[in-house]
Amino acid sequence: MVKALNLALLQEMERDEDVLVMGEDVGVDGGVFRVTEDLHRKFGSKRVIDSPLAEAAIIGTGVGMALYGLKPICEIQFSGFAFQCFHQIENHCARYRMRSQGRFHVPMVIRMPYGGGVRALEHHSESEEQFYAHVPGLKMVIPSGPRNARALLVAAIRDPDPVVFFEHKGLYHAAKEDVPDEIETLPIGRAQVAREGRDLTLVAYGAMLRVAREAADTLAEEDGVEAEVIDLLTIAPLDRETLVASVQKTGRAVIVHEAPRSFGPGAEIAASIMDGAFLSLEAPIARVTSWDVPFPGFAREKGNVPDVARVLAIARDTLAF
């Protein structure tokens, strides 16, 4: 995924001279995860800008750039540090189209590594997508693999409105996938059916997609159950149509996400299923999530992040209802 994201940035910067990258260590060092590697050498310091350690300044400057016609891609080094700039995102970035009655847009992307499972420190492992998905005027995208990460990042860069783009740290080097040389895009706001099934719907995104797919494979091998797996890809706007169509077919739904349970994305997903597929449900909608605690230190993080065993247990309870 790290190479696929780098390719998206490279090709979009070559295609459009208004696209630029800004953030802490994104230039000479190529980013803490090397997503921006070699971009500074190719495009120079006017288009790949090493910022001070100042998240509010990064996003505030990005908003100003976007209002004047540039297309900044702002990197927050870890999502846990984004609360230092949340006021810029919520108060300004998300509101300028409404504030100006459509005269001004903010075509910017805010990239953030997120998620646990990589033995990181405090403020480096949280999953906080619910904060951004809740803000009107923002789009919230979370890819699950190299190819859709590249296609979604290209779509986010070209979008006329602000996009918060989460990249799970555990996926940067987790798997390889063929990515074509030709530029691809995926529509923001559309989910994908990652695995066809008839007995149960598993809904996931980001790193949890791999957990859901592995659970589905185990259910097929051990239980003879064919689970359908939905990869959301976009949290806001939410693809309710794909969710509803799947549950109308299967009658059962289990939602898997790494954010804490209370008021997390799973609640809105469940409500959407209830609105559109209530009469098709044969069991209560279930959620497998992190617990409602501050993210623990790395010695205990495996007990917090959902794994295949937890998904299987809840899925089998749902099937047995």
LOBAVO-180155 format. One line per field, with one value per residue (C-alpha): residue number from 1; residue in one letter; x, z, y. Coordinates in pm, 1 decimal. Layout:
BEGIN
num [NUM,...]
residu [a,...]
c1 [X,...]
c3 [Z,...]
c2 [Y,...]
***
This chain:
BEGIN
num [1,2,3,4,5,6,7,8,9,10,11,12,13,14,15,16,17,18,19,20,21,22,23,24,25,26,27,28,29,30,31,32,33,34,35,36,37,38,39,40,41,42,43,44,45,46,47,48,49,50,51,52,53,54,55,56,57,58,59,60,61,62,63,64,65,66,67,68,69,70,71,72,73,74,75,76,77,78,79,80,81,82,83,84,85,86,87,88,89,90,91,92,93,94,95,96,97,98,99,100,101,102,103,104,105,106,107,108,109,110,111,112,113,114,115,116,117,118,119,120,121,122,123,124,125,126,127,128,129,130,131,132,133,134,135,136,137,138,139,140,141,142,143,144,145,146,147,148,149,150,151,152,153,154,155,156,157,158,159,160,161,162,163,164,165,166,167,168,169,170,171,172,173,174,175,176,177,178,179,180,181,182,183,184,185,186,187,188,189,190,191,192,193,194,195,196,197,198,199,200,201,202,203,204,205,206,207,208,209,210,211,212,213,214,215,216,217,218,219,220,221,222,223,224,225,226,227,228,229,230,231,232,233,234,235,236,237,238,239,240,241,242,243,244,245,246,247,248,249,250,251,252,253,254,255,256,257,258,259,260,261,262,263,264,265,266,267,268,269,270,271,272,273,274,275,276,277,278,279,280,281,282,283,284,285,286,287,288,289,290,291,292,293,294,295,296,297,298,299,300,301,302,303,304,305,306,307,308,309,310,311,312,313,314,315,316,317,318,319,320,321]
residu [m,v,k,a,l,n,l,a,l,l,q,e,m,e,r,d,e,d,v,l,v,m,g,e,d,v,g,v,d,g,g,v,f,r,v,t,e,d,l,h,r,k,f,g,s,k,r,v,i,d,s,p,l,a,e,a,a,i,i,g,t,g,v,g,m,a,l,y,g,l,k,p,i,c,e,i,q,f,s,g,f,a,f,q,c,f,h,q,i,e,n,h,c,a,r,y,r,m,r,s,q,g,r,f,h,v,p,m,v,i,r,m,p,y,g,g,g,v,r,a,l,e,h,h,s,e,s,e,e,q,f,y,a,h,v,p,g,l,k,m,v,i,p,s,g,p,r,n,a,r,a,l,l,v,a,a,i,r,d,p,d,p,v,v,f,f,e,h,k,g,l,y,h,a,a,k,e,d,v,p,d,e,i,e,t,l,p,i,g,r,a,q,v,a,r,e,g,r,d,l,t,l,v,a,y,g,a,m,l,r,v,a,r,e,a,a,d,t,l,a,e,e,d,g,v,e,a,e,v,i,d,l,l,t,i,a,p,l,d,r,e,t,l,v,a,s,v,q,k,t,g,r,a,v,i,v,h,e,a,p,r,s,f,g,p,g,a,e,i,a,a,s,i,m,d,g,a,f,l,s,l,e,a,p,i,a,r,v,t,s,w,d,v,p,f,p,g,f,a,r,e,k,g,n,v,p,d,v,a,r,v,l,a,i,a,r,d,t,l,a,f]
c1 [0.0,281.2,412.2,63.3,-5.5,331.2,244.4,-87.3,86.4,358.0,117.0,-123.5,159.8,289.2,-59.6,-157.4,95.4,-151.3,-118.8,130.1,222.5,274.7,343.9,600.7,901.6,724.0,1002.7,1367.8,1290.5,1002.9,756.1,774.3,625.1,792.9,465.7,615.0,955.9,1144.4,873.7,1091.2,1377.3,1149.9,930.7,1135.0,1058.3,786.1,559.2,675.6,685.3,840.4,628.9,703.0,570.0,237.3,-72.6,-303.0,-67.8,-51.6,-429.1,-487.1,-227.9,-380.6,-725.5,-582.2,-399.4,-713.0,-925.2,-674.7,-685.3,-413.4,-478.5,-286.9,-240.9,-174.0,-23.5,-82.8,192.6,-37.8,-414.4,-381.7,-217.9,-502.2,-692.6,-435.7,-589.6,-947.1,-1075.0,-927.1,-1088.6,-1432.5,-1456.2,-1310.1,-1217.5,-1561.4,-1765.0,-1634.8,-1866.7,-2168.8,-2019.0,-1962.8,-2291.4,-2099.8,-1857.0,-1552.7,-1446.0,-1172.1,-1016.4,-773.7,-687.9,-590.3,-394.8,-352.4,-205.3,-436.0,-501.3,-341.2,-172.9,175.0,304.8,305.8,287.7,-0.2,-160.4,-21.9,-278.0,-627.8,-911.2,-1102.6,-1293.4,-1622.6,-1518.5,-1468.8,-1758.9,-1984.5,-1883.8,-2105.1,-1895.7,-1621.5,-1575.2,-1415.4,-1227.6,-1050.6,-894.0,-827.1,-552.2,-293.4,-507.5,-813.1,-585.9,-421.8,-755.2,-927.5,-640.1,-648.4,-1025.4,-976.7,-714.7,-948.0,-1253.4,-1360.1,-1432.7,-1218.8,-1147.6,-1006.6,-806.9,-718.0,-439.9,-407.3,-45.3,-78.2,-161.8,134.5,342.9,88.0,19.2,116.1,-128.5,-96.7,-153.7,-169.3,56.2,-247.6,-421.9,-735.6,-1002.4,-1281.0,-1595.7,-1601.5,-1915.4,-1942.8,-1874.2,-1758.1,-1868.5,-1534.4,-1682.0,-2017.8,-2237.1,-2594.5,-2608.4,-2456.5,-2327.7,-1995.2,-1936.2,-1581.9,-1328.8,-958.4,-752.8,-1067.4,-1151.5,-876.5,-1013.1,-1364.9,-1247.8,-1051.1,-1353.2,-1571.0,-1326.9,-1325.9,-1707.4,-1716.7,-1461.3,-1582.2,-1953.9,-2060.4,-2173.8,-2127.2,-2072.7,-2086.5,-1815.5,-1876.7,-1574.5,-1713.2,-1411.0,-1596.3,-1741.7,-1897.4,-2096.2,-2206.8,-2317.3,-2644.9,-2778.4,-2508.2,-2549.7,-2927.4,-2912.5,-2672.8,-2875.7,-3199.6,-3031.1,-2864.8,-3096.3,-2811.6,-2540.9,-2221.2,-2028.9,-1655.5,-1455.3,-1153.4,-1301.6,-1455.6,-1806.8,-2014.8,-2124.0,-1890.1,-1953.4,-2118.3,-2414.3,-2489.6,-2436.3,-2680.0,-2936.7,-2907.5,-2967.8,-3269.0,-3411.8,-3377.5,-3383.3,-3573.3,-3826.4,-3545.2,-3361.6,-3364.2,-3137.3,-3028.2,-2749.3,-2421.0,-2103.0,-1743.2,-1534.5,-1261.2,-1362.5,-1472.2,-1133.9,-841.7,-621.6,-397.6,-22.1,123.7,145.0,-237.4,-338.0,-422.8,-697.2,-850.5,-840.9,-1100.4,-956.6,-1084.9,-1178.5,-1405.7,-1568.9,-1629.7,-1787.3,-2031.4,-2104.3,-2192.1,-2416.9,-2593.5,-2635.1,-2773.8,-3033.2]
c3 [0.0,77.5,-278.9,-425.8,-233.1,-341.5,-702.5,-670.8,-535.6,-802.0,-1093.6,-972.5,-909.6,-1260.7,-1406.7,-1220.9,-1115.0,-858.0,-649.2,-362.3,-49.8,294.6,640.5,899.9,747.7,415.1,211.2,258.5,474.1,255.2,542.0,856.7,663.6,331.8,153.0,8.5,-70.1,-361.2,-421.6,-279.6,-508.2,-811.1,-744.6,-509.1,-187.8,-334.6,-400.4,-125.4,185.1,515.4,777.6,1139.1,1412.2,1405.9,1294.6,1316.8,1092.0,839.2,796.8,825.6,555.9,344.5,365.3,246.2,-39.4,-147.7,-142.4,-380.0,-629.5,-518.9,-426.2,-106.7,29.8,399.9,603.3,976.1,1090.2,1316.2,1349.1,1725.6,1670.4,1455.2,1751.4,1747.3,1414.4,1448.3,1483.6,1143.9,987.4,1143.6,1163.8,824.5,595.6,611.6,606.5,333.8,60.2,283.5,430.2,83.7,-59.7,-309.6,-428.6,-273.3,-248.3,-41.0,-266.9,-17.2,115.3,476.3,502.8,837.9,941.2,1197.7,1383.4,1623.0,1604.3,1527.0,1885.8,1875.1,2161.0,2297.9,2040.2,1762.3,1753.1,1777.5,1525.8,1526.8,1199.7,1375.7,1448.7,1081.9,947.3,1179.5,1037.6,752.5,459.9,501.2,312.9,502.2,306.8,438.8,183.7,255.0,8.4,-237.2,-549.1,-394.1,-185.7,-500.9,-684.3,-389.9,-321.5,-685.3,-654.6,-329.1,-484.3,-774.6,-554.6,-523.3,-152.2,149.9,201.9,518.5,406.4,671.4,604.2,846.3,952.5,966.9,595.7,464.0,409.1,484.2,132.9,-230.4,-513.1,-882.7,-950.6,-1315.7,-1448.6,-1587.7,-1345.4,-1187.6,-973.3,-758.0,-678.9,-328.9,-148.8,-300.6,-116.8,-278.4,-229.1,-143.4,-112.8,-232.1,11.8,100.9,475.3,659.8,582.4,733.8,705.5,748.2,620.9,646.2,826.8,953.2,600.3,618.7,953.5,809.5,499.7,705.4,930.1,621.9,484.5,818.2,832.5,484.3,568.5,917.0,918.5,556.0,584.9,293.6,434.3,215.2,296.3,230.3,208.9,285.1,154.2,235.4,578.4,475.1,257.9,353.3,78.2,237.1,-83.1,-96.4,273.7,245.8,-67.7,99.1,419.7,223.5,68.6,378.7,663.1,910.1,966.1,1173.3,1165.1,1237.1,1309.7,1512.7,1655.4,2004.9,2016.8,2163.5,1902.2,1648.2,1274.5,1346.6,1508.3,1194.6,974.8,1190.8,1180.6,801.8,778.2,1008.1,793.7,469.0,553.0,880.3,741.7,602.8,933.4,1094.1,1387.5,1573.2,1407.5,1589.8,1628.2,1687.4,1786.0,2010.8,2370.1,2516.7,2672.1,2576.7,2344.4,2567.3,2557.0,2310.4,2566.3,2578.3,2233.9,2096.3,2354.2,2226.2,1846.5,1697.7,1569.5,1374.4,1686.8,1813.7,1473.9,1445.4,1791.7,1720.6,1369.2,1498.7,1768.5,1498.3,1274.6,1564.5,1666.9]
c2 [0.0,243.2,213.7,243.1,563.9,702.8,623.5,808.6,1117.6,1106.1,1070.4,1337.2,1582.4,1515.5,1558.7,1876.2,2139.7,2278.0,1959.9,1987.9,1795.8,1947.0,1805.4,1710.2,1530.1,1467.6,1628.4,1540.1,1234.4,1111.3,1084.5,874.7,579.1,675.2,746.7,1067.1,916.1,1080.6,1342.5,1621.3,1524.6,1526.0,1830.0,2046.0,2230.3,2452.7,2155.0,1917.0,2131.8,2027.5,2200.9,2288.1,2061.0,2246.3,2058.3,2360.7,2555.1,2270.1,2252.8,2628.5,2693.6,2418.5,2578.8,2909.8,2740.7,2556.2,2871.9,3032.7,2746.2,2505.1,2141.5,2067.9,1717.6,1766.6,1484.6,1457.4,1225.7,1019.5,1054.6,1092.4,1431.9,1564.9,1704.3,1982.9,2091.5,1967.7,2322.4,2411.3,2102.4,2146.4,2525.7,2613.0,2324.9,2161.4,2484.0,2712.4,2587.1,2655.0,2973.4,3121.1,2990.5,2780.5,3048.6,2880.1,2517.5,2360.6,2093.0,1943.4,1597.9,1534.8,1209.6,1037.2,700.8,541.5,216.7,-27.6,-362.8,-229.2,-188.6,190.5,438.7,644.7,880.3,660.1,376.4,519.9,480.6,809.7,798.8,867.5,1226.8,1312.8,1108.0,1307.3,1648.0,1774.5,1894.4,1634.0,1309.9,1020.3,753.0,440.8,202.6,-163.7,-258.0,-125.3,-100.6,64.2,290.7,424.5,467.4,633.8,872.5,986.6,1040.3,1232.1,1462.1,1540.6,1595.1,1960.4,1921.6,1825.0,1455.4,1299.6,996.3,737.1,484.5,194.0,159.7,-217.6,-227.6,-26.6,-340.0,-614.2,-742.7,-703.6,-646.9,-570.8,-200.2,-91.4,183.0,362.6,596.3,448.2,607.9,467.5,664.3,809.3,698.4,350.2,24.7,-300.0,-657.7,-818.1,-1169.2,-1299.5,-1489.9,-1578.5,-1658.0,-1361.7,-1011.8,-904.6,-529.7,-396.8,-143.5,-67.5,-331.9,-502.7,-615.4,-877.3,-996.1,-1020.3,-1207.7,-1457.0,-1511.7,-1565.9,-1822.4,-2006.9,-2007.7,-2159.0,-2428.7,-2523.4,-2436.9,-2452.4,-2090.6,-1853.4,-1504.4,-1195.6,-939.1,-569.1,-337.4,8.4,205.6,530.5,603.8,934.7,943.8,592.6,353.8,252.5,95.6,-172.9,-249.1,-282.5,-496.4,-739.9,-778.1,-817.1,-1121.4,-1270.4,-1167.3,-1127.3,-866.3,-838.9,-510.1,-507.5,-192.3,-88.8,230.3,205.7,63.7,346.4,602.7,444.6,394.1,59.9,231.8,435.9,130.9,-69.0,211.4,226.0,-148.7,-118.9,161.6,-31.2,-400.6,-438.3,-685.2,-902.1,-940.5,-1285.8,-1192.4,-878.7,-679.0,-743.9,-538.7,-646.8,-345.1,-219.4,-164.9,168.7,243.8,467.0,265.3,49.9,13.0,-232.8,-514.4,-520.5,-396.3,-742.0,-767.1,-443.7,-472.1,-712.8,-1039.4,-1338.4,-1534.8,-1255.1,-1215.3,-1590.1,-1609.9,-1323.7,-1448.8,-1796.7,-1647.9,-1444.2,-1749.6,-1953.5,-1694.3]
***
